Amino acid sequence: MIKPLVSFHRIEKMAKYRNIYMEYIKTLSHDIDNVIIIDVDVRSFSVNGVVNSVLKCQDKCGSIFANGVTVKSIMGKIYSKIFYDSFAVYEYPLKEKFGFTDDSLFFTKKNVSNQLRKNKMYPVISAFGGLAVYNYKAIQNLQYNVMLNDFNNNEAICEHIPFNIGIINLGYKNFISSEMQLIYGSHSFGSILKCYLDKRVFDFLFKVSRLFKF
């Protein structure tokens, strides 16, 4: 069964749409230092985080990605944040081929969350998080492409990954900024358990809950 969100057809369309703005940018007559790309369906983002990223995204910094999270609130107070966009993340080391599984995405989500608690700028090959600041010199000759998942040829990897690999191959460095926080939306209590419990423990509890319809 092909999952719609990671189907070749969907990722091919996303790459095509993103190449439209890449081509449009080339038609602008004024000098461009940075390009900011943001999803239109996010709840909020840190303006200061964006400004700081623009100031840092120069020289050999190719791109800075948002710390995109979902949140859980009680009476307006946020008490839980979970990293969201693991599909776009490619952590070091750089390999000849890239692929993902449900388990690898789960591990990536947990590892990136841990890294961003310890580091303001976490070096990665690729990410997005709903918002990215690009050094235009690093991307001006790049295009988005679609590539198959090396672990499942019925699926495609995120369109951001081949694009961001292109930045790395040009000698630039990419980062996720813990300060450039973006909020996608809300998550459930079950998502909190999934994030912090061992996967085998969570899977067992999930099966039990389905059995007894908790």
Secondary structure, DSSP 8 states (H G I E B T S, - for coil): ---GGGBHHHHHHHHHHHHHHHHHHHT--S--SEEEEE-TT-SEE-HHHHHHHHHHS-TTEEEEEEEEEEEEEETTEEEEEEE--GGG-B-SS--SS----HHHHHHHHHHHHHHHHH-SEEEESB--TTEEEEEHHHHTT------EETTEEEEE--THHHHHHHHHHTT-EEEEEEEEEEEEEE--HHHHHHHHS-HHHHHHHHHHHHHHT-
